[in-house]
Amino acid sequence: MTRIPDNERDIIEQSIYLPMVIIILERDRIIFEKGNFKLNQPYLNMIEETIKVVQYELKLVKQNMREAKMKVHELGRDSEFTSYLFIYKGFEEEHNYFNPRIRNKVNELLEHYLYKRYQ
C-alpha cells in the first residue's frame, strides 16, 4: 500500500519521464542536423521548440516536488525493470517499473509534445 497520493505520484513519474523525452529529442536533433534533408530547418525548429516546452514543464515538476518535499532516485535497472526510490514527506517507497511501460509512456509523451498539444 502506497502512502503517496495518485496526483503526487504522477508528478514524481513526470520527473522520470520528461528527462527521457528531452534526451530523445536531443538525439533526434543531431540526426536531423547531420541528415541529408532538402529542408531540415523546419524540423530542427520544431524539435528545438518542443525541447523548450518539455524543459519548462520539467522545471515546474521540479518546483512542485521541492515544495511537496518529494524526491526520486534510480536504484538500479536490468533488462526488464528499473527500480526507483520515491521519497515523499519523509516516507520512502521502492517502485519497480517495467521497461516497456516506461518506453510506451515516453512514446506517448513524445506524441503529445510533438503534435497532440496543438489539437
NUBAVO-561779 format. One record per atom (N, C-alpha, C, O): residue number from 1; z, y, x; residue in three letters. Coordinates in nm, 4 decimals, decimal comma, m for minus. Layout:
! NUBAVO-561779
SITE; i; Z; Y; X; aa
SITE; NUM; Z; Y; X; Ala .
...
This chain:
! NUBAVO-561779
SITE; i; Z; Y; X; aa
SITE; 1; 0,0000; m0,1184; 0,0840; Met .
SITE; 1; 0,0000; 0,0000; 0,0000; Met .
SITE; 1; 0,0000; 0,1246; 0,0884; Met .
SITE; 1; 0,0841; 0,1388; 0,1772; Met .
SITE; 2; m0,0910; 0,2108; 0,0644; Thr .
SITE; 2; m0,1043; 0,3309; 0,1452; Thr .
SITE; 2; m0,0216; 0,4454; 0,0864; Thr .
SITE; 2; m0,0082; 0,4578; m0,0353; Thr .
SITE; 3; 0,0322; 0,5267; 0,1729; Arg .
SITE; 3; 0,1075; 0,6448; 0,1305; Arg .
SITE; 3; 0,0176; 0,7679; 0,1246; Arg .
SITE; 3; 0,0600; 0,8746; 0,0801; Arg .
SITE; 4; m0,1043; 0,7527; 0,1690; Ile .
SITE; 4; m0,1960; 0,8656; 0,1765; Ile .
SITE; 4; m0,2721; 0,8771; 0,0449; Ile .
SITE; 4; m0,3386; 0,7819; 0,0041; Ile .
SITE; 5; m0,2636; 0,9914; m0,0220; Pro .
SITE; 5; m0,3404; 1,0102; m0,1460; Pro .
SITE; 5; m0,4905; 1,0025; m0,1189; Pro .
SITE; 5; m0,5362; 1,0312; m0,0082; Pro .
SITE; 6; m0,5660; 0,9637; m0,2205; Asp .
SITE; 6; m0,7106; 0,9454; m0,2046; Asp .
SITE; 6; m0,7806; 1,0703; m0,1524; Asp .
SITE; 6; m0,8652; 1,0608; m0,0635; Asp .
SITE; 7; m0,7467; 1,1867; m0,2061; Asn .
SITE; 7; m0,8157; 1,3087; m0,1620; Asn .
SITE; 7; m0,7845; 1,3415; m0,0159; Asn .
SITE; 7; m0,8702; 1,3940; 0,0551; Asn .
SITE; 8; m0,6637; 1,3114; 0,0290; Glu .
SITE; 8; m0,6279; 1,3341; 0,1691; Glu .
SITE; 8; m0,6968; 1,2316; 0,2594; Glu .
SITE; 8; m0,7399; 1,2650; 0,3698; Glu .
SITE; 9; m0,7071; 1,1074; 0,2126; Arg .
SITE; 9; m0,7764; 1,0045; 0,2901; Arg .
SITE; 9; m0,9245; 1,0391; 0,3042; Arg .
SITE; 9; m0,9854; 1,0131; 0,4080; Arg .
SITE; 10; m0,9821; 1,0982; 0,1988; Asp .
SITE; 10; m1,1222; 1,1403; 0,2068; Asp .
SITE; 10; m1,1426; 1,2450; 0,3155; Asp .
SITE; 10; m1,2437; 1,2435; 0,3857; Asp .
SITE; 11; m1,0471; 1,3353; 0,3290; Ile .
SITE; 11; m1,0553; 1,4379; 0,4339; Ile .
SITE; 11; m1,0485; 1,3720; 0,5716; Ile .
SITE; 11; m1,1245; 1,4067; 0,6620; Ile .
SITE; 12; m0,9568; 1,2772; 0,5861; Ile .
SITE; 12; m0,9450; 1,2070; 0,7142; Ile .
SITE; 12; m1,0743; 1,1330; 0,7462; Ile .
SITE; 12; m1,1207; 1,1349; 0,8602; Ile .
SITE; 13; m1,1318; 1,0684; 0,6466; Glu .
SITE; 13; m1,2572; 0,9949; 0,6687; Glu .
SITE; 13; m1,3700; 1,0897; 0,7071; Glu .
SITE; 13; m1,4548; 1,0552; 0,7895; Glu .
SITE; 14; m1,3716; 1,2090; 0,6480; Gln .
SITE; 14; m1,4739; 1,3060; 0,6862; Gln .
SITE; 14; m1,4622; 1,3422; 0,8342; Gln .
SITE; 14; m1,5624; 1,3680; 0,9010; Gln .
SITE; 15; m1,3382; 1,3438; 0,8847; Ser .
SITE; 15; m1,3200; 1,3755; 1,0270; Ser .
SITE; 15; m1,3714; 1,2639; 1,1166; Ser .
SITE; 15; m1,3920; 1,2842; 1,2362; Ser .
SITE; 16; m1,3919; 1,1469; 1,0593; Ile .
SITE; 16; m1,4515; 1,0350; 1,1329; Ile .
SITE; 16; m1,6038; 1,0414; 1,1230; Ile .
SITE; 16; m1,6739; 1,0262; 1,2230; Ile .
SITE; 17; m1,6540; 1,0638; 1,0023; Tyr .
SITE; 17; m1,7978; 1,0556; 0,9775; Tyr .
SITE; 17; m1,8765; 1,1769; 1,0281; Tyr .
SITE; 17; m1,9846; 1,1607; 1,0847; Tyr .
SITE; 18; m1,8240; 1,2969; 1,0087; Leu .
SITE; 18; m1,9019; 1,4164; 1,0428; Leu .
SITE; 18; m1,9383; 1,4259; 1,1907; Leu .
SITE; 18; m2,0507; 1,4654; 1,2217; Leu .
SITE; 19; m1,8474; 1,3912; 1,2849; Pro .
SITE; 19; m1,8919; 1,3924; 1,4254; Pro .
SITE; 19; m2,0057; 1,2936; 1,4517; Pro .
SITE; 19; m2,0918; 1,3191; 1,5360; Pro .
SITE; 20; m2,0063; 1,1823; 1,3810; Met .
SITE; 20; m2,1152; 1,0854; 1,3964; Met .
SITE; 20; m2,2464; 1,1437; 1,3451; Met .
SITE; 20; m2,3518; 1,1217; 1,4048; Met .
SITE; 21; m2,2405; 1,2173; 1,2355; Val .
SITE; 21; m2,3600; 1,2825; 1,1825; Val .
SITE; 21; m2,4144; 1,3821; 1,2849; Val .
SITE; 21; m2,5352; 1,3879; 1,3076; Val .
SITE; 22; m2,3269; 1,4592; 1,3458; Ile .
SITE; 22; m2,3694; 1,5573; 1,4462; Ile .
SITE; 22; m2,4346; 1,4877; 1,5656; Ile .
SITE; 22; m2,5373; 1,5338; 1,6152; Ile .
SITE; 23; m2,3767; 1,3785; 1,6117; Ile .
SITE; 23; m2,4337; 1,3043; 1,7250; Ile .
SITE; 23; m2,5740; 1,2557; 1,6925; Ile .
SITE; 23; m2,6649; 1,2681; 1,7745; Ile .
SITE; 24; m2,5916; 1,2009; 1,5742; Ile .
SITE; 24; m2,7238; 1,1505; 1,5345; Ile .
SITE; 24; m2,8245; 1,2644; 1,5275; Ile .
SITE; 24; m2,9373; 1,2507; 1,5750; Ile .
SITE; 25; m2,7843; 1,3767; 1,4686; Leu .
SITE; 25; m2,8762; 1,4903; 1,4591; Leu .
SITE; 25; m2,9131; 1,5444; 1,5973; Leu .
SITE; 25; m3,0279; 1,5822; 1,6207; Leu .
SITE; 26; m2,8170; 1,5481; 1,6877; Glu .
SITE; 26; m2,8473; 1,5958; 1,8234; Glu .
SITE; 26; m2,9427; 1,5014; 1,8959; Glu .
SITE; 26; m3,0307; 1,5467; 1,9691; Glu .
SITE; 27; m2,9263; 1,3731; 1,8764; Arg .
SITE; 27; m3,0197; 1,2765; 1,9365; Arg .
SITE; 27; m3,1585; 1,2912; 1,8763; Arg .
SITE; 27; m3,2588; 1,2832; 1,9473; Arg .
SITE; 28; m3,1643; 1,3128; 1,7447; Asp .
SITE; 28; m3,2935; 1,3316; 1,6793; Asp .
SITE; 28; m3,3616; 1,4594; 1,7275; Asp .
SITE; 28; m3,4838; 1,4637; 1,7422; Asp .
SITE; 29; m3,2823; 1,5629; 1,7519; Arg .
SITE; 29; m3,3380; 1,6888; 1,8023; Arg .
SITE; 29; m3,4072; 1,6653; 1,9356; Arg .
SITE; 29; m3,5155; 1,7188; 1,9593; Arg .
SITE; 30; m3,3464; 1,5861; 2,0224; Ile .
SITE; 30; m3,4064; 1,5557; 2,1525; Ile .
SITE; 30; m3,5388; 1,4820; 2,1341; Ile .
SITE; 30; m3,6362; 1,5092; 2,2042; Ile .
SITE; 31; m3,5411; 1,3895; 2,0401; Ile .
SITE; 31; m3,6652; 1,3155; 2,0133; Ile .
SITE; 31; m3,7751; 1,4095; 1,9668; Ile .
SITE; 31; m3,8896; 1,3975; 2,0101; Ile .
SITE; 32; m3,7406; 1,5042; 1,8778; Phe .
SITE; 32; m3,8412; 1,5998; 1,8305; Phe .
SITE; 32; m3,8843; 1,6960; 1,9417; Phe .
SITE; 32; m4,0003; 1,7369; 1,9466; Phe .
SITE; 33; m3,7926; 1,7317; 2,0298; Glu .
SITE; 33; m3,8292; 1,8197; 2,1406; Glu .
SITE; 33; m3,9270; 1,7520; 2,2360; Glu .
SITE; 33; m4,0203; 1,8152; 2,2856; Glu .
SITE; 34; m3,9051; 1,6243; 2,2612; Lys .
SITE; 34; m3,9888; 1,5502; 2,3566; Lys .
SITE; 34; m4,1104; 1,4867; 2,2906; Lys .
SITE; 34; m4,2039; 1,4448; 2,3589; Lys .
SITE; 35; m4,1091; 1,4798; 2,1590; Gly .
SITE; 35; m4,2159; 1,4115; 2,0868; Gly .
SITE; 35; m4,3481; 1,4863; 2,0919; Gly .
SITE; 35; m4,3538; 1,6058; 2,1211; Gly .
SITE; 36; m4,4520; 1,4134; 2,0629; Asn .
SITE; 36; m4,5867; 1,4687; 2,0646; Asn .
SITE; 36; m4,6266; 1,5043; 1,9209; Asn .
SITE; 36; m4,7139; 1,4409; 1,8616; Asn .
SITE; 37; m4,5612; 1,6063; 1,8670; Phe .
SITE; 37; m4,5901; 1,6510; 1,7319; Phe .
SITE; 37; m4,6784; 1,7746; 1,7373; Phe .
SITE; 37; m4,6665; 1,8575; 1,8275; Phe .
SITE; 38; m4,7645; 1,7852; 1,6420; Lys .
SITE; 38; m4,8543; 1,9003; 1,6367; Lys .
SITE; 38; m4,7739; 2,0293; 1,6191; Lys .
SITE; 38; m4,7946; 2,1270; 1,6911; Lys .
SITE; 39; m4,6822; 2,0280; 1,5226; Leu .
SITE; 39; m4,5958; 2,1424; 1,4957; Leu .
SITE; 39; m4,4519; 2,0929; 1,4857; Leu .
SITE; 39; m4,4069; 2,0530; 1,3782; Leu .
SITE; 40; m4,3809; 2,0955; 1,5961; Asn .
SITE; 40; m4,2461; 2,0406; 1,5935; Asn .
SITE; 40; m4,1384; 2,1436; 1,5598; Asn .
SITE; 40; m4,0264; 2,1052; 1,5261; Asn .
SITE; 41; m4,1692; 2,2735; 1,5678; Gln .
SITE; 41; m4,0678; 2,3768; 1,5461; Gln .
SITE; 41; m4,0031; 2,3718; 1,4075; Gln .
SITE; 41; m3,8818; 2,3906; 1,3984; Gln .
SITE; 42; m4,0778; 2,3473; 1,2993; Pro .
SITE; 42; m4,0101; 2,3383; 1,1680; Pro .
SITE; 42; m3,9061; 2,2253; 1,1634; Pro .
SITE; 42; m3,8007; 2,2406; 1,1017; Pro .
SITE; 43; m3,9348; 2,1147; 1,2271; Tyr .
SITE; 43; m3,8392; 2,0033; 1,2303; Tyr .
SITE; 43; m3,7160; 2,0394; 1,3128; Tyr .
SITE; 43; m3,6027; 2,0096; 1,2751; Tyr .
SITE; 44; m3,7414; 2,1047; 1,4268; Leu .
SITE; 44; m3,6293; 2,1459; 1,5111; Leu .
SITE; 44; m3,5409; 2,2477; 1,4388; Leu .
SITE; 44; m3,4183; 2,2424; 1,4483; Leu .
SITE; 45; m3,6038; 2,3398; 1,3670; Asn .
SITE; 45; m3,5266; 2,4386; 1,2908; Asn .
SITE; 45; m3,4422; 2,3712; 1,1834; Asn .
SITE; 45; m3,3259; 2,4063; 1,1638; Asn .
SITE; 46; m3,5008; 2,2748; 1,1143; Met .
SITE; 46; m3,4278; 2,2034; 1,0095; Met .
SITE; 46; m3,3082; 2,1291; 1,0686; Met .
SITE; 46; m3,1990; 2,1318; 1,0118; Met .
SITE; 47; m3,3283; 2,0639; 1,1806; Ile .
SITE; 47; m3,2188; 1,9900; 1,2442; Ile .
SITE; 47; m3,1109; 2,0873; 1,2935; Ile .
SITE; 47; m2,9918; 2,0609; 1,2769; Ile .
SITE; 48; m3,1512; 2,1982; 1,3531; Glu .
SITE; 48; m3,0548; 2,2974; 1,4024; Glu .
SITE; 48; m2,9694; 2,3527; 1,2886; Glu .
SITE; 48; m2,8472; 2,3617; 1,3008; Glu .
SITE; 49; m3,0334; 2,3892; 1,1789; Glu .
SITE; 49; m2,9591; 2,4431; 1,0646; Glu .
SITE; 49; m2,8655; 2,3386; 1,0049; Glu .
SITE; 49; m2,7543; 2,3706; 0,9631; Glu .
SITE; 50; m2,9103; 2,2154; 1,0012; Thr .
SITE; 50; m2,8264; 2,1079; 0,9490; Thr .
SITE; 50; m2,7059; 2,0858; 1,0393; Thr .
SITE; 50; m2,5947; 2,0651; 0,9907; Thr .
SITE; 51; m2,7270; 2,0900; 1,1693; Ile .
SITE; 51; m2,6151; 2,0757; 1,2638; Ile .
SITE; 51; m2,5129; 2,1870; 1,2406; Ile .
SITE; 51; m2,3925; 2,1611; 1,2399; Ile .
SITE; 52; m2,5589; 2,3084; 1,2220; Lys .
SITE; 52; m2,4678; 2,4207; 1,1984; Lys .
SITE; 52; m2,3844; 2,3991; 1,0721; Lys .
SITE; 52; m2,2641; 2,4251; 1,0715; Lys .
SITE; 53; m2,4482; 2,3517; 0,9660; Val .
SITE; 53; m2,3765; 2,3277; 0,8403; Val .
SITE; 53; m2,2722; 2,2185; 0,8584; Val .
SITE; 53; m2,1590; 2,2325; 0,8122; Val .
SITE; 54; m2,3091; 2,1103; 0,9250; Val .
SITE; 54; m2,2160; 1,9995; 0,9457; Val .
SITE; 54; m2,1006; 2,0440; 1,0364; Val .
SITE; 54; m1,9855; 2,0075; 1,0122; Val .
SITE; 55; m2,1303; 2,1217; 1,1393; Gln .
SITE; 55; m2,0250; 2,1724; 1,2278; Gln .
SITE; 55; m1,9274; 2,2614; 1,1512; Gln .
SITE; 55; m1,8066; 2,2547; 1,1737; Gln .
SITE; 56; m1,9790; 2,3439; 1,0616; Tyr .
SITE; 56; m1,8925; 2,4296; 0,9811; Tyr .
SITE; 56; m1,8028; 2,3458; 0,8903; Tyr .
SITE; 56; m1,6834; 2,3731; 0,8781; Tyr .
SITE; 57; m1,8596; 2,2455; 0,8277; Glu .
SITE; 57; m1,7794; 2,1598; 0,7397; Glu .
SITE; 57; m1,6755; 2,0813; 0,8192; Glu .
SITE; 57; m1,5642; 2,0597; 0,7712; Glu .
SITE; 58; m1,7109; 2,0384; 0,9406; Leu .
SITE; 58; m1,6142; 1,9706; 1,0262; Leu .
SITE; 58; m1,5001; 2,0652; 1,0637; Leu .
SITE; 58; m1,3842; 2,0240; 1,0701; Leu .
SITE; 59; m1,5329; 2,1897; 1,0878; Lys .
SITE; 59; m1,4298; 2,2900; 1,1176; Lys .
SITE; 59; m1,3326; 2,3024; 1,0001; Lys .
SITE; 59; m1,2114; 2,3078; 1,0206; Lys .
SITE; 60; m1,3846; 2,3070; 0,8780; Leu .
SITE; 60; m1,2994; 2,3150; 0,7592; Leu .
SITE; 60; m1,2123; 2,1907; 0,7441; Leu .
SITE; 60; m1,0949; 2,2002; 0,7083; Leu .
SITE; 61; m1,2703; 2,0747; 0,7717; Val .
SITE; 61; m1,1952; 1,9494; 0,7635; Val .
SITE; 61; m1,0798; 1,9519; 0,8631; Val .
SITE; 61; m0,9675; 1,9141; 0,8299; Val .
SITE; 62; m1,1076; 1,9959; 0,9839; Lys .
SITE; 62; m1,0024; 2,0010; 1,0860; Lys .
SITE; 62; m0,8925; 2,1001; 1,0482; Lys .
SITE; 62; m0,7748; 2,0751; 1,0740; Lys .
SITE; 63; m0,9305; 2,2120; 0,9874; Gln .
SITE; 63; m0,8305; 2,3079; 0,9402; Gln .
SITE; 63; m0,7427; 2,2449; 0,8324; Gln .
SITE; 63; m0,6204; 2,2585; 0,8353; Gln .
SITE; 64; m0,8057; 2,1762; 0,7376; Asn .
SITE; 64; m0,7311; 2,1089; 0,6310; Asn .
SITE; 64; m0,6363; 2,0044; 0,6874; Asn .
SITE; 64; m0,5226; 1,9916; 0,6419; Asn .
SITE; 65; m0,6825; 1,9307; 0,7855; Met .
SITE; 65; m0,5987; 1,8279; 0,8466; Met .
SITE; 65; m0,4792; 1,8901; 0,9182; Met .
SITE; 65; m0,3672; 1,8399; 0,9089; Met .
SITE; 66; m0,5033; 1,9973; 0,9882; Arg .
SITE; 66; m0,3947; 2,0644; 1,0600; Arg .
SITE; 66; m0,2901; 2,1170; 0,9615; Arg .
SITE; 66; m0,1701; 2,1011; 0,9838; Arg .
SITE; 67; m0,3358; 2,1794; 0,8528; Glu .
SITE; 67; m0,2444; 2,2341; 0,7523; Glu .
SITE; 67; m0,1647; 2,1248; 0,6819; Glu .
SITE; 67; m0,0481; 2,1449; 0,6479; Glu .
SITE; 68; m0,2275; 2,0089; 0,6598; Ala .
SITE; 68; m0,1613; 1,8991; 0,5886; Ala .
SITE; 68; m0,0915; 1,8015; 0,6827; Ala .
SITE; 68; m0,0427; 1,6970; 0,6396; Ala .
SITE; 69; m0,0868; 1,8359; 0,8118; Lys .
SITE; 69; m0,0218; 1,7513; 0,9129; Lys .
SITE; 69; m0,0803; 1,6098; 0,9150; Lys .
SITE; 69; m0,0087; 1,5100; 0,9065; Lys .
SITE; 70; m0,2129; 1,6055; 0,9265; Met .
SITE; 70; m0,2836; 1,4776; 0,9329; Met .
SITE; 70; m0,3549; 1,4670; 1,0670; Met .
SITE; 70; m0,4051; 1,5658; 1,1206; Met .
SITE; 71; m0,3581; 1,3457; 1,1197; Lys .
SITE; 71; m0,4320; 1,3174; 1,2427; Lys .
SITE; 71; m0,4964; 1,1811; 1,2293; Lys .
SITE; 71; m0,4554; 1,0987; 1,1475; Lys .
SITE; 72; m0,5977; 1,1588; 1,3109; Val .
SITE; 72; m0,6630; 1,0287; 1,3152; Val .
SITE; 72; m0,6957; 0,9975; 1,4610; Val .
SITE; 72; m0,7393; 1,0843; 1,5367; Val .
SITE; 73; m0,6737; 0,8716; 1,4983; His .
SITE; 73; m0,7045; 0,8243; 1,6332; His .
SITE; 73; m0,7771; 0,6909; 1,6214; His .
SITE; 73; m0,7375; 0,6037; 1,5440; His .
SITE; 74; m0,8835; 0,6766; 1,6993; Glu .
SITE; 74; m0,9516; 0,5472; 1,7030; Glu .
SITE; 74; m0,8704; 0,4542; 1,7923; Glu .
SITE; 74; m0,8402; 0,4868; 1,9071; Glu .
SITE; 75; m0,8355; 0,3373; 1,7375; Leu .
SITE; 75; m0,7566; 0,2404; 1,8132; Leu .
SITE; 75; m0,8444; 0,1439; 1,8916; Leu .
SITE; 75; m0,8093; 0,1022; 2,0020; Leu .
SITE; 76; m0,9572; 0,1093; 1,8345; Gly .
SITE; 76; m1,0459; 0,0149; 1,9013; Gly .
SITE; 76; m1,1607; m0,0241; 1,8122; Gly .
SITE; 76; m1,1630; 0,0059; 1,6929; Gly .
SITE; 77; m1,2561; m0,0919; 1,8731; Arg .
SITE; 77; m1,3720; m0,1375; 1,7956; Arg .
SITE; 77; m1,4238; m0,2659; 1,8555; Arg .
SITE; 77; m1,4085; m0,2933; 1,9745; Arg .
SITE; 78; m1,4852; m0,3433; 1,7693; Asp .
SITE; 78; m1,5567; m0,4617; 1,8139; Asp .
SITE; 78; m1,6903; m0,4632; 1,7408; Asp .
SITE; 78; m1,7319; m0,3610; 1,6862; Asp .
SITE; 79; m1,7569; m0,5758; 1,7389; Ser .
SITE; 79; m1,8901; m0,5805; 1,6789; Ser .
SITE; 79; m1,8865; m0,5655; 1,5272; Ser .
SITE; 79; m1,9880; m0,5304; 1,4670; Ser .
SITE; 80; m1,7734; m0,5910; 1,4647; Glu .
SITE; 80; m1,7678; m0,5870; 1,3188; Glu .
SITE; 80; m1,6801; m0,4766; 1,2613; Glu .
SITE; 80; m1,7112; m0,4235; 1,1547; Glu .
SITE; 81; m1,5718; m0,4410; 1,3290; Phe .
SITE; 81; m1,4761; m0,3464; 1,2727; Phe .
SITE; 81; m1,4383; m0,2392; 1,3742; Phe .
SITE; 81; m1,4429; m0,2605; 1,4954; Phe .
SITE; 82; m1,4007; m0,1235; 1,3207; Thr .
SITE; 82; m1,3415; m0,0165; 1,4002; Thr .
SITE; 82; m1,2065; 0,0145; 1,3384; Thr .
SITE; 82; m1,1951; 0,0329; 1,2172; Thr .
SITE; 83; m1,1046; 0,0201; 1,4224; Ser .
SITE; 83; m0,9678; 0,0455; 1,3760; Ser .
SITE; 83; m0,9285; 0,1899; 1,4059; Ser .
SITE; 83; m0,9562; 0,2436; 1,5132; Ser .
SITE; 84; m0,8637; 0,2500; 1,3080; Tyr .
SITE; 84; m0,8159; 0,3872; 1,3216; Tyr .
SITE; 84; m0,6688; 0,3931; 1,2851; Tyr .
SITE; 84; m0,6210; 0,3171; 1,2009; Tyr .
SITE; 85; m0,5988; 0,4832; 1,3488; Leu .
SITE; 85; m0,4611; 0,5121; 1,3145; Leu .
SITE; 85; m0,4604; 0,6455; 1,2418; Leu .
SITE; 85; m0,4984; 0,7480; 1,2983; Leu .
SITE; 86; m0,4170; 0,6440; 1,1155; Phe .
SITE; 86; m0,4035; 0,7655; 1,0370; Phe .
SITE; 86; m0,2580; 0,8083; 1,0430; Phe .
SITE; 86; m0,1679; 0,7285; 1,0171; Phe .
SITE; 87; m0,2355; 0,9328; 1,0769; Ile .
SITE; 87; m0,1000; 0,9886; 1,0766; Ile .
SITE; 87; m0,0971; 1,0946; 0,9675; Ile .
SITE; 87; m0,1700; 1,1937; 0,9728; Ile .
SITE; 88; m0,0116; 1,0718; 0,8691; Tyr .
SITE; 88; m0,0037; 1,1601; 0,7533; Tyr .
SITE; 88; 0,1417; 1,1992; 0,7309; Tyr .
SITE; 88; 0,2230; 1,1179; 0,6869; Tyr .
SITE; 89; 0,1733; 1,3244; 0,7616; Lys .
SITE; 89; 0,3081; 1,3783; 0,7425; Lys .
SITE; 89; 0,4152; 1,2889; 0,8035; Lys .
SITE; 89; 0,5194; 1,2648; 0,7424; Lys .
SITE; 90; 0,3888; 1,2400; 0,9243; Gly .
SITE; 90; 0,4852; 1,1582; 0,9962; Gly .
SITE; 90; 0,4711; 1,0085; 0,9744; Gly .
SITE; 90; 0,5283; 0,9300; 1,0501; Gly .
SITE; 91; 0,3968; 0,9674; 0,8738; Phe .
SITE; 91; 0,3753; 0,8248; 0,8484; Phe .
SITE; 91; 0,2495; 0,7789; 0,9209; Phe .
SITE; 91; 0,1494; 0,8503; 0,9252; Phe .
SITE; 92; 0,2557; 0,6597; 0,9774; Glu .
SITE; 92; 0,1407; 0,6038; 1,0474; Glu .
SITE; 92; 0,0884; 0,4835; 0,9710; Glu .
SITE; 92; 0,1648; 0,3975; 0,9270; Glu .
SITE; 93; m0,0427; 0,4790; 0,9561; Glu .
SITE; 93; m0,1082; 0,3661; 0,8906; Glu .
SITE; 93; m0,2306; 0,3274; 0,9711; Glu .
SITE; 93; m0,3062; 0,4134; 1,0161; Glu .
SITE; 94; m0,2495; 0,1986; 0,9888; Glu .
SITE; 94; m0,3681; 0,1491; 1,0569; Glu .
SITE; 94; m0,4704; 0,1094; 0,9505; Glu .
SITE; 94; m0,4382; 0,0394; 0,8545; Glu .
SITE; 95; m0,5941; 0,1553; 0,9692; His .
SITE; 95; m0,7024; 0,1249; 0,8771; His .
SITE; 95; m0,8188; 0,0662; 0,9555; His .
SITE; 95; m0,8564; 0,1174; 1,0609; His .
SITE; 96; m0,8750; m0,0412; 0,9030; Asn .
SITE; 96; m0,9914; m0,1050; 0,9639; Asn .
SITE; 96; m1,1130; m0,0762; 0,8773; Asn .
SITE; 96; m1,1088; m0,0910; 0,7552; Asn .
SITE; 97; m1,2201; m0,0356; 0,9412; Tyr .
SITE; 97; m1,3449; m0,0061; 0,8711; Tyr .
SITE; 97; m1,4533; m0,0994; 0,9210; Tyr .
SITE; 97; m1,4724; m0,1166; 1,0414; Tyr .
SITE; 98; m1,5240; m0,1595; 0,8263; Phe .
SITE; 98; m1,6359; m0,2468; 0,8553; Phe .
SITE; 98; m1,7498; m0,1592; 0,9086; Phe .
SITE; 98; m1,7913; m0,0649; 0,8412; Phe .
SITE; 99; m1,8005; m0,1892; 1,0281; Asn .
SITE; 99; m1,9003; m0,1038; 1,0921; Asn .
SITE; 99; m2,0240; m0,0774; 1,0061; Asn .
SITE; 99; m2,0726; 0,0357; 1,0049; Asn .
SITE; 100; m2,0776; m0,1781; 0,9332; Pro .
SITE; 100; m2,1902; m0,1454; 0,8438; Pro .
SITE; 100; m2,1520; m0,0449; 0,7342; Pro .
SITE; 100; m2,2365; 0,0325; 0,6894; Pro .
SITE; 101; m2,0265; m0,0458; 0,6915; Arg .
SITE; 101; m1,9814; 0,0524; 0,5926; Arg .
SITE; 101; m1,9851; 0,1923; 0,6536; Arg .
SITE; 101; m2,0274; 0,2877; 0,5883; Arg .
SITE; 102; m1,9410; 0,2044; 0,7784; Ile .
SITE; 102; m1,9460; 0,3335; 0,8471; Ile .
SITE; 102; m2,0907; 0,3799; 0,8587; Ile .
SITE; 102; m2,1223; 0,4954; 0,8305; Ile .
SITE; 103; m2,1778; 0,2889; 0,9005; Arg .
SITE; 103; m2,3202; 0,3227; 0,9161; Arg .
SITE; 103; m2,3797; 0,3690; 0,7827; Arg .
SITE; 103; m2,4537; 0,4673; 0,7786; Arg .
SITE; 104; m2,3478; 0,2990; 0,6747; Asn .
SITE; 104; m2,4003; 0,3363; 0,5433; Asn .
SITE; 104; m2,3488; 0,4724; 0,4987; Asn .
SITE; 104; m2,4239; 0,5515; 0,4416; Asn .
SITE; 105; m2,2225; 0,5000; 0,5242; Lys .
SITE; 105; m2,1651; 0,6297; 0,4856; Lys .
SITE; 105; m2,2273; 0,7426; 0,5673; Lys .
SITE; 105; m2,2567; 0,8491; 0,5132; Lys .
SITE; 106; m2,2475; 0,7203; 0,6957; Val .
SITE; 106; m2,3108; 0,8221; 0,7795; Val .
SITE; 106; m2,4550; 0,8446; 0,7345; Val .
SITE; 106; m2,5022; 0,9583; 0,7325; Val .
SITE; 107; m2,5243; 0,7384; 0,6989; Asn .
SITE; 107; m2,6605; 0,7499; 0,6472; Asn .
SITE; 107; m2,6616; 0,8326; 0,5181; Asn .
SITE; 107; m2,7471; 0,9192; 0,4998; Asn .
SITE; 108; m2,5672; 0,8053; 0,4304; Glu .
SITE; 108; m2,5550; 0,8790; 0,3047; Glu .
SITE; 108; m2,5287; 1,0282; 0,3310; Glu .
SITE; 108; m2,5865; 1,1144; 0,2648; Glu .
SITE; 109; m2,4431; 1,0571; 0,4262; Leu .
SITE; 109; m2,4153; 1,1963; 0,4611; Leu .
SITE; 109; m2,5370; 1,2643; 0,5230; Leu .
SITE; 109; m2,5636; 1,3812; 0,4950; Leu .
SITE; 110; m2,6101; 1,1930; 0,6056; Leu .
SITE; 110; m2,7334; 1,2493; 0,6629; Leu .
SITE; 110; m2,8319; 1,2871; 0,5527; Leu .
SITE; 110; m2,8904; 1,3953; 0,5555; Leu .
SITE; 111; m2,8497; 1,1982; 0,4566; Glu .
SITE; 111; m2,9379; 1,2285; 0,3440; Glu .
SITE; 111; m2,8898; 1,3521; 0,2694; Glu .
SITE; 111; m2,9691; 1,4387; 0,2322; Glu .
SITE; 112; m2,7601; 1,3590; 0,2484; His .
SITE; 112; m2,7046; 1,4748; 0,1775; His .
SITE; 112; m2,7337; 1,6044; 0,2529; His .
SITE; 112; m2,7845; 1,7002; 0,1947; His .
SITE; 113; m2,7019; 1,6074; 0,3807; Tyr .
SITE; 113; m2,7179; 1,7321; 0,4565; Tyr .
SITE; 113; m2,8632; 1,7674; 0,4839; Tyr .
SITE; 113; m2,8964; 1,8855; 0,4939; Tyr .
SITE; 114; m2,9501; 1,6690; 0,4963; Leu .
SITE; 114; m3,0898; 1,6997; 0,5258; Leu .
SITE; 114; m3,1684; 1,7466; 0,4040; Leu .
SITE; 114; m3,2537; 1,8345; 0,4162; Leu .
SITE; 115; m3,1409; 1,6890; 0,2857; Tyr .
SITE; 115; m3,2228; 1,7321; 0,1721; Tyr .
SITE; 115; m3,1505; 1,7317; 0,0376; Tyr .
SITE; 115; m3,1863; 1,8115; m0,0490; Tyr .
SITE; 116; m3,0541; 1,6490; 0,0163; Lys .
SITE; 116; m2,9921; 1,6439; m0,1169; Lys .
SITE; 116; m2,9064; 1,7663; m0,1466; Lys .
SITE; 116; m2,8861; 1,7999; m0,2633; Lys .
SITE; 117; m2,8565; 1,8324; m0,0453; Arg .
SITE; 117; m2,7729; 1,9504; m0,0701; Arg .
SITE; 117; m2,8540; 2,0654; m0,1283; Arg .
SITE; 117; m2,7965; 2,1599; m0,1824; Arg .
SITE; 118; m2,9862; 2,0590; m0,1183; Tyr .
SITE; 118; m3,0721; 2,1634; m0,1739; Tyr .
SITE; 118; m3,1056; 2,1397; m0,3199; Tyr .
SITE; 118; m3,1590; 2,2282; m0,3867; Tyr .
SITE; 119; m3,0751; 2,0228; m0,3690; Gln .
SITE; 119; m3,1128; 1,9901; m0,5080; Gln .
SITE; 119; m3,0114; 2,0418; m0,6063; Gln .
SITE; 119; m3,0273; 2,0233; m0,7270; Gln .
